[in-house]
Amino acid sequence: MSFRFDKKPDRRDFLKFVGLGAGALAFRPYYSKTEFIPSGAKTVRVAIANLSVYKEPWDESEILYQKFRDDLLNVYYEVNSEHGPGYNPIWYRVWGGYVHSGHTQIVETRINEVDYSVNSTPLPGKIGEVTVPFTQSRLHNSNGSWEDVFRLYYQSVHWVVGVQEGLDGRPWYRIKDEIFDADRLDYYVPAEHIRIVSDAEISPISPEVPWKEKRIEISIGMQQLIAYEYDRPVLKTKVSTGIPSRKIEGQISTSTPTGTFNIQDKMPSKHMGDGKMTADLEAYELPGVPWVCFFEPLTGVATHGTYWHTNFGMTMSHGCVNMRNEEAKWIYRWSYPQVTTHKVENIGYGTKVVVS
């Protein structure tokens, strides 16, 4: 049993909740207002199954111990290591040693006010961004039980379609994943873990520049993206393109295709992967990939934000162009077709993309 809120609930509303068993009473969200992470410290999340902590900032020094997926590490300072690797020589000094930055994600913990207006917002709802290192989503089954499904990560973006009382008796957002049509497959996360993105945040950048005067050039050899206006660079950054692979009949190549393309479809949130409802952290499921700009229609290659690594400058993807989240958002706002708010997809013939 659950309650849907059209206003801020009071204590009496919470006490009406009758579905809390012993397991639910023991439950707590991963992050709350009472948890403390030092405001001046940099915190990173381990974004790989296991990460080695080295005695010195290079990968031939002694391995001291291992950290594991979703462990949070306080970073004392950064080291630009003379031992590289050349594409990304940044290492983090953590307790007891050093970790390479490539398979970590810089995270924050920001708790948000609940936006109850999502209950009256037409579908597809409002865009929401995760603002904690990770939050565990749960499926609410028809028999009243709760089941773990996807873990949602910092800066991933999702469609929020409602608020209702969650497993812990607090407001939880209902998330509609664009690859699952059935409402019974909507899942829930604590509402305070998601920030609703304002319309102003996704408004077009330099819309006065004609669409033919904007272009994107991506160099696979340099692992670099440059955006131009009137042949003048306005953004230059390292990216991660597809892992080179041989072309095998019946298999989709993981190499990023070369050639001249145009952005044709933009989505603020895209579920990438095998499309399975699962709680397996090692499954190939990436819900809420942010700020996606599809430019190659045959296999769906796109630029998009990345929350599973920061190894930019190295080939890492299954064909897409991985970018830092804030830079992918900039490309999403800057490029054509222009963004229309509250649409799952924005389709049109847009900005030229040259991949070489």
N, C-alpha and C positions, 0 to 999 in steps of 0.2 A: 504494500500500500504506500502511496506517496501523495504529497500535497503540492499543488501548483500555486505559485504565489503571483498575484498581480500587484501586490504591494509589499513593503518590507514586513516580514513576519515578526511577531512578538513572541515572548517566551511561551505564552499559552499555545500558540500555533505549534511550536516545537514539541511541547508535551503531549500533543495529540498523536504524535507519530508512534505507531504501535508495532512496527516491523523490526525493532532493534532486539536481536538476540544477543547471546553472549559474545559471538564473534564480532558482531557489529559494534558492541560496546567497547571492545578492545581495539577497534580500528581508530586510526588517526591519520589525517592527511600527512603528506611528506613534509610540508612546510606550513607554518602558521605565524601569526603576529608575535608569538612569544619566542620564536627561535631566533638565535643571534648569530649573525655572520658579520665580522668587523667591517665597518663601512669603508675603511681605508685599505682593506686587503683585496687583492685580486684572487678570485676563486675560479678554478677550472674543474670541469667535469671530465672524467675519463670516458672517451667516446668509442672505445674499442674493447674487445673481450678481455684483454689483459695488457697492461702497460708496465714496462720495466722501469725501475728506479735505479739509476746508475750512480756510481761513486763520483764520477766526473762528467762534465757535459760533452760526452762523445760516446758513440755506440760501440767502441772497442774497450771501454773501461769496465771495471767490475760491476756486475749486476747485483744489487743489494737485496732487493725484494720486488714483489709485484703488487700493483694496484689493479683493480678490476672495474668492469663497466659500471658507470654511474657513481663510482667513488668520487667524492669532492676533495680537492686538494687546495690548500692555501698556498699561494705563490708569494715567496719573499721578494724575489726580483727576477728579471730576465737576464739571460746571458746570450750574447751573439758569439757563438762558439767558433773558434778558429778551425775546429775539426769538422765544421759543417753539420749536416749535408748542405751543399751549395745552394740548392733550391729553397731551403728553409733552415737557416742556421740557428733559429731561436730555440733556446732551452729554458726551462723554468727551474729555479731553485725551490725545492719543496722540502718538507721535513725529511731529513736523513740523506738527501741526495738530489739528483737532477732527473727531470723527465723531458723528453722532446715534446715540443708543442704541437706537432702535426696531428696527433690523434686525441687532442683535447678540445674542449669548447669553453671559452670564457663565459661565465654565467653570473647572474645576479639573483637576488631574492627580493622581489617587489610585490607586496600584497595590495590588492585592488578593491575598491568599492564595487558592490554588485550593481549591475545595470538591469533593473527590473523591466525596462521598456522592451527588452528582447521578447517578452511574452506577447506583445502586441505588434511586433515588427513582422511584416509579410516575409514569406520565404523568398530568398534563401537565408534570411536572418541578418546578423551583423558579423563582421570580421573580428575575430579575437586573436590576440597574440599571447602565448604562454610567457610569463614573467618570473618563473621560478626555475631552478635547474632542471627539474622534471616533475611531472605529476602523473599519478596512475589513473587512467580512465577505467570506468566500470560500466558493464552492460547490466541494465535492470531487467531481469527476466520476468515473464508473465506470472510466475509463481511467487514473486516478491523477493527472490534471492538476488544477490549481486555477484557478478563474475568479472574478474580482472580481464581486461583486453589490452589495448595498446598503452604503452608509456609515451606520454607526450613531452617533448623537450623544449627547452628555452628557445624562444624566438620562432618556434613553429607557429603556423597560422591556421585557424579553424573557423568553420561556420557555426556560430552560436544561434540556436533557434528557440531557446526557452530557459526558464529557471524553475527548479523544483527542489523539494527537500531531498537531501542526499543521505547516504548511509550513516553519516555522523550527526544528522539532525540539523545541518547547516545548508545554506543555499548552494546548489550545484548547477552548473550550466549543462544544458543538453546540447550535444555536438552532433551535427549532421555531416557525415562523411560522404563526399560526392560520389564515391564508387558504390555505396550501398543504398539502394532505392528504398528498401523496406524501413518504415519507422521503427520497427522493433529492433533494428540494428543500430539505432542512434545510441550513443554512449555518453557518459557523464563524467565531469571533473569538478572539483571544488571551484566555485565561481571566483573566489578571491585569487586564484592562481592565473587568471586570464584577464588581460586588459583589452577592452573594446577599442578598436582602431577607429579614429574619427575620419569623417569624409575628407577633411583638409589634409590629412596625412597621405592620402593617395591621389590628391589632385595632380593634374598634369604639370610637368616641369617644362619650361620654355615652350608653351603651346603656340607661341607666335612664329616659331621657326617652321617653315614649310616642311612637310614630311619627307620630300625628296632631298632636303638639305641636311638630313640626319642619317647617319649610317654607323654601323658597328663592324669593326674588324677584329677577328680572333685569330691569333697565331698559335698553332699547335706546337711548333718548335720552341717558341718563346714562352708558351703557357701564359699568354697575355691577351687582354681585351682592351681595345681603345674605342671610345665613342667620340664621334665627330659631329660638329655643327659647322656648316660652310667650310669644310676641310680643316677646321680648327679642333684640336683635341680638347674635350671637356671632361673626360674621365679616362684614366689609364690605370689598370690594376692587374695583378696576378690572378689567374684562375686555375681550375683543374678540369681538363678535358677528358675524353674517354681513354680508358686503358687500351693501348693498341692490341688488336687481335686479327688473326687471319680470317679471311672470308670463307666460311664453311656453309655449304648448302643446307638450308633448313634451320640455320641458327642465325640469330640477330647479332650483328657485330657490335662490340663494345667500343670500337673506334668512333671518334667524332667525324662525321662526313665533311668533306671539303667541298667548296663551291660557293656560289652566290645564292642567297635565299632571302626571304622576307618574313618578318614576324607576322603570323597569321592568327594566333590565338593566345590570349593572356588570361591567366587565372591567379587570383591572389593566394589560393590554397589548392594543392593537388596531392592526392594520395598516390604515391609511387610504390611499386613493388609487385608482389604476387597477388594481392587482393584478398588475403585470407584474414579472417577475424581471429586474432591470436594474442596471447600474452607472452609468447616466446621472444625474448629480447634479441636473439640471434637470427630470427626470421628476417627475410628480405621484405620488410614492411616499413615504409616511410610515410606515415600520415602527416598531413599538414605541411608539406614542402612549400616554402613561401615564395611568392613573387615570381611566378613562372611565365616565361615568354617563349612559346613554341615557334620555331622557325623552320624546322625540317619536317614535312608532313608525313613521310613514309614510315618513319620509326618513332616519331614524336620527340625529336631532340629539341632541347630548350636551354635557355639560361635560367638559373633559379638560385635561391638562397640555399645554404648548406648548414645543417646543425650536427652533422656526424663526423666532421673533421675540419681542420684548419690548415691542411697540407697544400695550400695553394702554391702553384709553381711546379707541381708534380701531377702527372696523369693519375686520376683516381676514380673516374665515373664509369657508368655503363653506356656512355655516349653523350650525355648532356654536358653542359658547361657549368660546373660548380662555381659559385661565387660567394663572397661574404654576404651575409644577409642584408646589411644596410646598403651595399652596392647593388645587389640584385633588386632591392626595392627602388633604388634610384633609376635603374634601367627600366623597371616596370612602369614607373611614373613618366619617365622621359620619352620613351619610345612610342611609336604608333603601332596599332590603333590606340587612340586615347582611352583611358580607363573610364568606365561608367560604374558608379558606385552601386553596391547591392546586386551585382550580377556574378554568377558563378564563372561565366566565360565572357570575354570581350573579343569578338571575332571581327576581322577585317584585314585588308591588305595593307601591311605596315612597313616599318623601318627595314631597310636593307641590312643584311648580315652577310659579311664576306668571311669565310673560313678558309685558311690556307695553312 
